[in-house]
Amino acid sequence: MKLGFDASRWLARSQALTGREPGGGFGKPKPPLFPGEGGRHRQRAFRDALADLLPPVHDWLPTIRISDMEVTAITAAPDPVSSLRTLLGERGVPVVCLASE
């Protein structure tokens, strides 16, 4: 399946952050599909998976995921717009989809 991000990097980052999810009820159960502890996190993962799997079914471009580290690098770049265009180009976003300055 074609993805708009590097799944192995995304998984590694996710695993590195496991257990550091915020408290305050953010991981509370979400019955009926996700009734246990961490239910909200499982619900988000399920919805993210749908966002990754459904685009090809409708002949859409793949979902693109930009990590917090990538956003930091883009916003710190001397030319953030060019930096974002480069990243999106590497992910297969057609240039016509990018707004001009």
C-alpha positions in Angstrom: 0.0 0.0 0.0 1.3 3.4 -0.9 1.6 5.7 2.2 2.3 9.4 2.3 4.9 8.9 5.1 7.6 6.5 6.2 5.7 4.0 8.3 8.8 2.6 10.0 9.9 6.0 11.2 6.3 6.8 12.3 6.1 3.5 14.2 9.5 4.0 15.9 8.5 7.5 17.0 5.2 6.2 18.3 6.9 3.4 20.3 9.4 5.9 21.7 6.6 8.0 23.0 4.5 5.1 24.4 3.7 5.6 28.0 4.2 9.4 27.8 0.6 10.1 26.6 -1.0 12.9 28.6 -3.1 12.1 31.6 -6.2 14.0 32.6 -8.6 11.5 31.0 -7.2 11.6 27.5 -6.8 7.8 27.6 -10.2 7.1 29.1 -12.3 4.2 27.8 -14.5 4.8 24.8 -17.1 2.1 24.7 -18.5 0.2 22.9 -15.5 -0.4 20.6 -12.7 0.7 22.9 -13.9 0.0 26.4 -10.6 -0.6 28.3 -7.9 1.7 29.7 -6.3 3.7 27.0 -9.5 3.4 24.9 -9.1 6.9 23.5 -5.6 6.2 22.3 -6.8 3.0 20.6 -9.7 4.9 19.1 -7.3 7.5 17.6 -5.1 4.7 16.2 -8.1 3.0 14.6 -9.2 6.3 13.0 -5.7 7.0 11.8 -5.5 3.6 10.2 -8.8 4.3 8.4 -7.3 7.6 7.1 -4.3 5.6 5.8 -6.2 2.7 4.3 -9.2 4.4 2.6 -7.7 6.9 0.2 -6.7 4.3 -2.4 -10.2 2.8 -2.3 -11.5 6.2 -3.6 -8.5 6.9 -5.9 -7.3 9.7 -3.7 -3.7 10.6 -2.9 -2.4 8.9 0.3 -2.8 10.6 3.7 0.4 12.5 4.6 1.6 12.6 8.1 4.0 15.3 9.3 5.6 14.7 12.6 6.2 17.2 15.3 9.9 17.0 14.6 9.4 17.7 10.9 7.1 20.7 11.8 9.8 22.1 14.1 12.4 21.7 11.3 10.2 23.3 8.7 9.3 26.3 10.8 12.9 26.9 11.8 14.2 26.7 8.2 15.3 30.0 6.6 12.6 29.5 4.0 9.8 27.5 5.6 7.6 27.6 2.5 10.4 26.1 0.4 11.1 23.6 3.1 7.5 22.5 3.3 7.3 22.2 -0.5 10.4 20.0 -0.5 8.9 17.7 2.2 5.6 17.4 0.4 7.3 16.8 -2.9 9.2 13.9 -1.3 5.9 12.5 -0.2 4.5 12.6 -3.7 2.2 15.7 -3.4 1.7 17.1 -6.9 3.1 20.7 -7.2 -0.4 21.9 -8.4 -1.7 21.1 -4.9 0.7 23.6 -3.4 -0.5 27.2 -3.1 1.8 29.8 -4.5 3.1 32.6 -2.4 
